[in-house]
């Protein structure tokens, strides 16, 4: 997330009504790190209020709010208000489409160009072979990393680690008897849009490397408009 400015927020970075309150938040000089942490939280968790963000980061709601206002001015976050009875409406913050520039894109323009070129030069069958080759390489790489895992949970955790290393911001979560593999970011989103077979291929790869007696279902999909991709991993009966 190195594209986020590391400079401390100046008074001119916050709305006029909050400028006097901005000074204490700048004293520690950690504004850049806090802003990066806020973007990461919103990417992983979805919309949050300033109080929740502040509590998680160990800062006051006002300090979190000041950072959010600065990010809003940069067009990276947006807020919606929700009525709270007789009190003041509560603001919930979320990332904007423009924030995609902050997260790894895995050279998407080049990837899209290569996909289009493969299809143009070798046709639909050539593209299918390309997708299969990509899946075979993933299957081999993930298989090596998961090979010594003794339990399904450990296999899902190792797969999440491998995917995170590739920029997917992945997590493994227990959900009753099942496991959830959650990917909060897609570093190949443009390529996946250009070639939907990539997503279908990855789903099959996950199913193959997680075990014969395991089912994998995609419950949320970024390409379908969801905030994240989520896969339910069910152990065999």
DRENPA-542160 format. One record per residue (C-alpha): residue number from 1; residue in one letter; x negated, y negated, z. Coordinates in steps of 0.02 Angstrom, whole numbers, plus 32768, in hexadecimal, padded with zeros to 4 digits. Each point is the difference from the previous one (the first is absolute). Layout:
REM residues N
@resi NUM; resn a; c1 X; c2 Y; c3 Z
...
This chain:
REM residues 237
@resi 1; resn x; c1 8000; c2 8000; c3 8000
@resi 2; resn x; c1 7F6C; c2 7F8F; c3 7FE1
@resi 3; resn x; c1 8064; c2 7F89; c3 7F94
@resi 4; resn x; c1 8050; c2 7FB3; c3 8099
@resi 5; resn x; c1 7FAA; c2 7F61; c3 8035
@resi 6; resn x; c1 7F9C; c2 8012; c3 80A0
@resi 7; resn x; c1 8006; c2 7F48; c3 802A
@resi 8; resn x; c1 8056; c2 7FC9; c3 809E
@resi 9; resn x; c1 80A9; c2 7FB0; c3 7FE4
@resi 10; resn x; c1 7FF6; c2 7F44; c3 7FFF
@resi 11; resn x; c1 808A; c2 7F8E; c3 803A
@resi 12; resn x; c1 8031; c2 7FE0; c3 7F4C
@resi 13; resn x; c1 801F; c2 80BB; c3 7FE9
@resi 14; resn x; c1 8098; c2 8002; c3 8070
@resi 15; resn x; c1 80A7; c2 7FA7; c3 7FF8
@resi 16; resn x; c1 8000; c2 7F51; c3 804E
@resi 17; resn x; c1 806F; c2 8035; c3 808F
@resi 18; resn x; c1 7F7C; c2 807E; c3 803A
@resi 19; resn x; c1 7F5E; c2 7FA0; c3 7FE6
@resi 20; resn x; c1 7FE6; c2 7FD4; c3 80B7
@resi 21; resn x; c1 8017; c2 80B5; c3 8031
@resi 22; resn x; c1 7F80; c2 803D; c3 7F80
@resi 23; resn x; c1 7F65; c2 7FC6; c3 805D
@resi 24; resn x; c1 7FFC; c2 8084; c3 808A
@resi 25; resn x; c1 8013; c2 808C; c3 7F82
@resi 26; resn x; c1 7F65; c2 7FC5; c3 7FA5
@resi 27; resn x; c1 7F90; c2 8000; c3 8098
@resi 28; resn x; c1 7FC9; c2 80B5; c3 7FEE
@resi 29; resn x; c1 7FD0; c2 7FEC; c3 7F49
@resi 30; resn x; c1 8055; c2 80A6; c3 7FD5
@resi 31; resn x; c1 808A; c2 7FBC; c3 7F91
@resi 32; resn x; c1 7FC1; c2 805A; c3 7F65
@resi 33; resn x; c1 7FFE; c2 80A9; c3 8057
@resi 34; resn x; c1 80AD; c2 7FE2; c3 804A
@resi 35; resn x; c1 8049; c2 7FD3; c3 7F58
@resi 36; resn x; c1 7FB7; c2 809C; c3 7FB0
@resi 37; resn x; c1 8047; c2 8069; c3 808E
@resi 38; resn x; c1 80AC; c2 7FB2; c3 7FE8
@resi 39; resn x; c1 8000; c2 802A; c3 7F46
@resi 40; resn x; c1 7FCA; c2 80B1; c3 8027
@resi 41; resn x; c1 808C; c2 8014; c3 8081
@resi 42; resn x; c1 8084; c2 7FC0; c3 7F89
@resi 43; resn x; c1 7FC0; c2 8074; c3 7F78
@resi 44; resn x; c1 8008; c2 8097; c3 8073
@resi 45; resn x; c1 809C; c2 7FD8; c3 8066
@resi 46; resn x; c1 806F; c2 7F95; c3 7F90
@resi 47; resn x; c1 8053; c2 7F62; c3 8041
@resi 48; resn x; c1 7FD9; c2 7FCB; c3 80B2
@resi 49; resn x; c1 8023; c2 7F6C; c3 8071
@resi 50; resn x; c1 7F76; c2 7F92; c3 8047
@resi 51; resn x; c1 8018; c2 8045; c3 80B0
@resi 52; resn x; c1 7FE3; c2 80B3; c3 7FC7
@resi 53; resn x; c1 7F67; c2 7FCC; c3 7F9B
@resi 54; resn x; c1 7FB9; c2 7F9A; c3 8090
@resi 55; resn x; c1 8019; c2 808D; c3 807C
@resi 56; resn x; c1 7FA8; c2 807D; c3 7F8F
@resi 57; resn x; c1 7F6D; c2 7F8C; c3 7FE1
@resi 58; resn x; c1 7FF1; c2 7FC1; c3 80B3
@resi 59; resn x; c1 802B; c2 7F4B; c3 7FD6
@resi 60; resn x; c1 8095; c2 7F92; c3 802D
@resi 61; resn x; c1 8099; c2 7FFB; c3 7F8E
@resi 62; resn x; c1 7FD5; c2 7F49; c3 7FDB
@resi 63; resn x; c1 7F4F; c2 802F; c3 7FC9
@resi 64; resn x; c1 8046; c2 8087; c3 7F8F
@resi 65; resn x; c1 8083; c2 7F88; c3 7FBE
@resi 66; resn x; c1 7F7B; c2 7F7F; c3 7FD2
@resi 67; resn x; c1 7FA1; c2 8082; c3 7F9C
@resi 68; resn x; c1 80A2; c2 8033; c3 7FAA
@resi 69; resn x; c1 8026; c2 7F4D; c3 7FD0
@resi 70; resn x; c1 7F53; c2 7FF2; c3 7FB2
@resi 71; resn x; c1 8018; c2 80A2; c3 7F9F
@resi 72; resn x; c1 80AC; c2 7FC2; c3 7FCA
@resi 73; resn x; c1 7FB1; c2 7F63; c3 7FB7
@resi 74; resn x; c1 7F8A; c2 806F; c3 7F9C
@resi 75; resn x; c1 8096; c2 8060; c3 7FBE
@resi 76; resn x; c1 7FCB; c2 80A4; c3 8050
@resi 77; resn x; c1 8090; c2 8015; c3 807B
@resi 78; resn x; c1 80B6; c2 7FCA; c3 8009
@resi 79; resn x; c1 807F; c2 7FF9; c3 808C
@resi 80; resn x; c1 80B9; c2 8024; c3 8011
@resi 81; resn x; c1 806A; c2 7FC7; c3 8093
@resi 82; resn x; c1 8073; c2 8071; c3 8062
@resi 83; resn x; c1 8084; c2 7FB9; c3 8077
@resi 84; resn x; c1 7FE5; c2 8027; c3 80B9
@resi 85; resn x; c1 80A7; c2 7FD6; c3 8052
@resi 86; resn x; c1 7FFB; c2 7F52; c3 804A
@resi 87; resn x; c1 7F45; c2 7FF2; c3 7FF6
@resi 88; resn x; c1 7F91; c2 7FC5; c3 7F73
@resi 89; resn x; c1 7FFA; c2 8077; c3 7F6B
@resi 90; resn x; c1 7F6D; c2 8078; c3 8004
@resi 91; resn x; c1 7F88; c2 7FFE; c3 7F6D
@resi 92; resn x; c1 7FC6; c2 80A3; c3 7FB4
@resi 93; resn x; c1 7F64; c2 7FF8; c3 7F94
@resi 94; resn x; c1 7FD0; c2 806D; c3 7F6C
@resi 95; resn x; c1 7F81; c2 8001; c3 7F74
@resi 96; resn x; c1 8025; c2 7FAF; c3 7F59
@resi 97; resn x; c1 7FD8; c2 8049; c3 7F55
@resi 98; resn x; c1 7F6D; c2 7F87; c3 7FF8
@resi 99; resn x; c1 7FAE; c2 8059; c3 8092
@resi 100; resn x; c1 7FD8; c2 8093; c3 7F8E
@resi 101; resn x; c1 7F64; c2 7FA1; c3 7FCC
@resi 102; resn x; c1 7FBB; c2 8018; c3 80B0
@resi 103; resn x; c1 8001; c2 80BD; c3 7FFC
@resi 104; resn x; c1 7F93; c2 8075; c3 7F98
@resi 105; resn x; c1 803B; c2 8016; c3 7F4D
@resi 106; resn x; c1 7F84; c2 8086; c3 7FC7
@resi 107; resn x; c1 7FDD; c2 7FA5; c3 7F5A
@resi 108; resn x; c1 80B4; c2 8010; c3 7FC9
@resi 109; resn x; c1 7FEE; c2 7F9D; c3 7F5F
@resi 110; resn x; c1 7F78; c2 8077; c3 7FC5
@resi 111; resn x; c1 8065; c2 8098; c3 8037
@resi 112; resn x; c1 809A; c2 7FC6; c3 7F9F
@resi 113; resn x; c1 7F96; c2 7FDE; c3 7F67
@resi 114; resn x; c1 7FB5; c2 80AE; c3 8008
@resi 115; resn x; c1 80AA; c2 8053; c3 8013
@resi 116; resn x; c1 8045; c2 7FA0; c3 7F6C
@resi 117; resn x; c1 7F67; c2 802B; c3 7F99
@resi 118; resn x; c1 800B; c2 80BA; c3 8028
@resi 119; resn x; c1 80B6; c2 8004; c3 7FCA
@resi 120; resn x; c1 7FDE; c2 7F9B; c3 7F62
@resi 121; resn x; c1 7F6B; c2 806B; c3 7FCD
@resi 122; resn x; c1 803B; c2 80AD; c3 8034
@resi 123; resn x; c1 80BC; c2 7FF1; c3 8010
@resi 124; resn x; c1 8075; c2 803E; c3 8088
@resi 125; resn x; c1 7FA9; c2 80A9; c3 800B
@resi 126; resn x; c1 7F59; c2 7FAC; c3 8018
@resi 127; resn x; c1 8047; c2 7F98; c3 808D
@resi 128; resn x; c1 8045; c2 809C; c3 8054
@resi 129; resn x; c1 7F53; c2 804F; c3 7FF9
@resi 130; resn x; c1 7FB6; c2 7F61; c3 804A
@resi 131; resn x; c1 807C; c2 8006; c3 8091
@resi 132; resn x; c1 7FDE; c2 80B9; c3 801C
@resi 133; resn x; c1 7F45; c2 7FE1; c3 8001
@resi 134; resn x; c1 8017; c2 7F74; c3 807F
@resi 135; resn x; c1 806A; c2 8073; c3 806E
@resi 136; resn x; c1 7F80; c2 808C; c3 7FF5
@resi 137; resn x; c1 7F77; c2 7F8A; c3 803B
@resi 138; resn x; c1 806C; c2 7FC4; c3 8091
@resi 139; resn x; c1 802E; c2 80B3; c3 802D
@resi 140; resn x; c1 7F49; c2 8032; c3 8008
@resi 141; resn x; c1 7FCA; c2 7F66; c3 8064
@resi 142; resn x; c1 808D; c2 800A; c3 807F
@resi 143; resn x; c1 7FF1; c2 80BC; c3 800B
@resi 144; resn x; c1 7F4B; c2 7FF2; c3 8039
@resi 145; resn x; c1 8030; c2 7F83; c3 8087
@resi 146; resn x; c1 8094; c2 8066; c3 8040
@resi 147; resn x; c1 7FB1; c2 80AC; c3 7FF0
@resi 148; resn x; c1 7FC8; c2 8017; c3 80B5
@resi 149; resn x; c1 809D; c2 7FB7; c3 8050
@resi 150; resn x; c1 8056; c2 807E; c3 8071
@resi 151; resn x; c1 80AE; c2 7FB3; c3 800E
@resi 152; resn x; c1 807B; c2 7FA9; c3 7F8D
@resi 153; resn x; c1 7FF2; c2 7F62; c3 8069
@resi 154; resn x; c1 7F44; c2 7FFC; c3 7FEA
@resi 155; resn x; c1 8013; c2 8019; c3 7F45
@resi 156; resn x; c1 807A; c2 7F6F; c3 7FF3
@resi 157; resn x; c1 7F8D; c2 7F92; c3 8068
@resi 158; resn x; c1 7F6B; c2 8029; c3 7F92
@resi 159; resn x; c1 8063; c2 7FDE; c3 7F63
@resi 160; resn x; c1 8037; c2 7F59; c3 8048
@resi 161; resn x; c1 7F49; c2 7FD7; c3 8027
@resi 162; resn x; c1 7FCD; c2 802C; c3 7F4F
@resi 163; resn x; c1 808A; c2 7F95; c3 7FB7
@resi 164; resn x; c1 7FD5; c2 7F6F; c3 8073
@resi 165; resn x; c1 7F4C; c2 8009; c3 7FC3
@resi 166; resn x; c1 8047; c2 7FE7; c3 7F51
@resi 167; resn x; c1 8060; c2 7F63; c3 8035
@resi 168; resn x; c1 80AE; c2 8047; c3 8021
@resi 169; resn x; c1 8007; c2 7FC8; c3 80B7
@resi 170; resn x; c1 8042; c2 80AD; c3 802B
@resi 171; resn x; c1 8039; c2 8045; c3 80A7
@resi 172; resn x; c1 8037; c2 80AA; c3 8041
@resi 173; resn x; c1 8094; c2 7FFD; c3 8077
@resi 174; resn x; c1 8059; c2 808C; c3 805D
@resi 175; resn x; c1 80BD; c2 8006; c3 7FE9
@resi 176; resn x; c1 8049; c2 8091; c3 8061
@resi 177; resn x; c1 7FC2; c2 80A1; c3 7FAF
@resi 178; resn x; c1 7FD3; c2 7FA0; c3 7F63
@resi 179; resn x; c1 7F72; c2 7F8B; c3 7FD5
@resi 180; resn x; c1 800A; c2 7F5E; c3 7FA0
@resi 181; resn x; c1 7F76; c2 7FC8; c3 7F8B
@resi 182; resn x; c1 801A; c2 7F44; c3 7FEE
@resi 183; resn x; c1 7FA4; c2 7F95; c3 7F81
@resi 184; resn x; c1 8016; c2 7F47; c3 8023
@resi 185; resn x; c1 7FA8; c2 7FC6; c3 7F62
@resi 186; resn x; c1 7FEB; c2 8040; c3 7F4F
@resi 187; resn x; c1 7F59; c2 7FCA; c3 7FB5
@resi 188; resn x; c1 8032; c2 8049; c3 7F56
@resi 189; resn x; c1 80AF; c2 7FB8; c3 7FF9
@resi 190; resn x; c1 7FED; c2 7FB1; c3 7F54
@resi 191; resn x; c1 7FB7; c2 80A0; c3 7FBA
@resi 192; resn x; c1 808C; c2 8066; c3 804F
@resi 193; resn x; c1 8082; c2 7F8E; c3 7FB0
@resi 194; resn x; c1 7FAC; c2 8017; c3 7F58
@resi 195; resn x; c1 7FF8; c2 80BD; c3 8017
@resi 196; resn x; c1 8085; c2 8044; c3 8076
@resi 197; resn x; c1 7FB7; c2 80AE; c3 7FEB
@resi 198; resn x; c1 7F74; c2 7FCD; c3 8077
@resi 199; resn x; c1 8079; c2 7FF8; c3 8092
@resi 200; resn x; c1 8051; c2 80A5; c3 7FD3
@resi 201; resn x; c1 7F53; c2 804D; c3 7FF3
@resi 202; resn x; c1 7FCB; c2 7FC0; c3 80AB
@resi 203; resn x; c1 809B; c2 8048; c3 8051
@resi 204; resn x; c1 7FD1; c2 80AB; c3 7FBA
@resi 205; resn x; c1 7F4C; c2 7FE9; c3 803A
@resi 206; resn x; c1 803A; c2 7FDD; c3 80B3
@resi 207; resn x; c1 806D; c2 809A; c3 7FFD
@resi 208; resn x; c1 7F70; c2 806C; c3 7FC1
@resi 209; resn x; c1 7F7B; c2 7FC7; c3 807B
@resi 210; resn x; c1 806E; c2 8000; c3 809B
@resi 211; resn x; c1 8025; c2 80B9; c3 7FF6
@resi 212; resn x; c1 8067; c2 8088; c3 7FAC
@resi 213; resn x; c1 8085; c2 8008; c3 8088
@resi 214; resn x; c1 801E; c2 7F43; c3 8003
@resi 215; resn x; c1 807C; c2 7F90; c3 7FA5
@resi 216; resn x; c1 7FDC; c2 7F4A; c3 7FD6
@resi 217; resn x; c1 808B; c2 7F85; c3 7FD5
@resi 218; resn x; c1 7FED; c2 7F4A; c3 7FD2
@resi 219; resn x; c1 807E; c2 7F9C; c3 8067
@resi 220; resn x; c1 7FC8; c2 7F4F; c3 7FD7
@resi 221; resn x; c1 7FAC; c2 7FC3; c3 7F61
@resi 222; resn x; c1 7FAF; c2 7F59; c3 7FDE
@resi 223; resn x; c1 8029; c2 800C; c3 7F47
@resi 224; resn x; c1 80B8; c2 8014; c3 802D
@resi 225; resn x; c1 7FFB; c2 7F5D; c3 8063
@resi 226; resn x; c1 7FD2; c2 8041; c3 80AC
@resi 227; resn x; c1 7F80; c2 7FA9; c3 806E
@resi 228; resn x; c1 7F96; c2 809E; c3 800A
@resi 229; resn x; c1 7FF3; c2 80B3; c3 7FC3
@resi 230; resn x; c1 8030; c2 8083; c3 8081
@resi 231; resn x; c1 7FF3; c2 80BC; c3 7FEF
@resi 232; resn x; c1 8056; c2 807C; c3 8075
@resi 233; resn x; c1 7F96; c2 809A; c3 801D
@resi 234; resn x; c1 8065; c2 8094; c3 803F
@resi 235; resn x; c1 7FB2; c2 809F; c3 8043
@resi 236; resn x; c1 8046; c2 80A5; c3 7FC7
@resi 237; resn x; c1 8083; c2 8057; c3 8067
